[in-house]
Amino acid sequence: MKIIFQIYLSFFRNIPTDLGVKLRFYAYKPFFKNVSGKFNIAVGVTILGFNNIELGKNVSIMKNSYLYANDNGSLIIGDNFSMNTNSQLGAASGEIIIGSNCLIGPNCVIRSANHNFSDILAPINTQGHKRGKIILENNVWIGANCVVTPNVTIGEGSVLAAGAVALKDIIKFSVSGGVPARVISKRV
C-alpha cells in the first residue's frame, strides 16, 4: 500500500503549470491532518507525514521545497503563509508551529530535530536524533539562506536577515542577522 501511495504522490508531484497546482490541491487535501482553506503547492515539492501536517488558509509552497512531519513529527502552518523555492520545513521527530502571515525565503532549512552526538565513543550516525520544537510567531519573515535550529522561537513581527543562523530565541519585533544570529535593530 505504501508503494502505491508513493507512486500516486510521484505522479502528482511533477505536473507543471497551474494545472498541476490545482490537481495537487485535490489530490493531496484528503491526506493532510487538517486543511483550513486553499493551498498552492508548486511542482517538485516533497511531502512526508501528511497525516501530521496542518495547513491554514492561503498557504503557498514554491517548487522543490520539502515538508517533513514523519516519525511522529508535527507541522502546523498558519494562514497567509508563503515559502520560497528549495526550502525545508523538517519536523520529522520534532515539532514546528508557524503562525499567520509568515514568509520564508529561498534555500532555508528549518529543522526541529538534530543528531544526537553525546556519546564520544559511538559513531554519530548511530546515536539517533534529539527531538525539538521550533515556533515562528505571527508576521515573521525568514530571509534567504537562513537556518533555524531546534528549540528556537522567532518572536512576533521579527525578521531573520539573509544568511542568518538562529541558534537561540529571537525577540519580538526585531531584525536579527549573522552566524549566530544576533539582534541588529528593533522594529519598534
Secondary structure, DSSP 8 states (H G I E B T S, - for coil): -HHHHHHHHHHHHT--HHHHHHHHHHHHGGGSSEE-S-EEE-TT-EEE-GGGEEE-SSEEE-TT-EEE-TTT-EEEE-SSEEE-TT-EEE-TTSEEEE-SS-EE-TT-EEESEEE----TTS-GGGS-EEE-EEEE-SS-EE-TT-EE-SSEEE-TT-EE-TT-EE-S-B-TTEEEETTTTEEEEE--
